[in-house]
Amino acid sequence: MVIQMEGQPMSCRCVQSKWLRDRMKQADLAKKTARLTGQTQVLYRKADGTFAFCAEGDDPKGEIVEIITQY
């Protein structure tokens, strides 16, 4: 939900907290995957605003947010 105040868009706090929870959940999964496979993982944001990850060397389908190593 976006609220318009004095010409500036402001996101409501619940949207921001959901975004952060989704990002942290995907980062945790990517870290576990990196440890299990021994491969660096790339966390990226998809066009719809959600997060996903893939192995380094694969083509991320969005904006790269974080590189996650197995260490």
Residue, then its C-alpha position, 0 to 999 in steps of 0.5 A: m500500500v502506498i500513501q501519498m503525502e504532500g506529493q511524496p509517495m510513502s510506503c506503509r510500515c507493514v509493506q516495508s516489514k514484509w519486504l524485509r522479512d522476505r529478503m531475510k528469509q531468502a538470504d537465510l535459505a541462500k546461506k544454507t544452500a551455499r553451505l550445503t553445495g559449497q557454491t556462492q549464491v546470488l540474492y536478487r530482486k525480481a521485477d515483481g519486488t520479491f526476492a530469489f537466489c541462484a548459484e553464482g554463474d547462473d543468470p539472475k533474473g533481476e537486480i543483484v542485491e547480495i552475494i552470499t558465500q558459504y563461509 
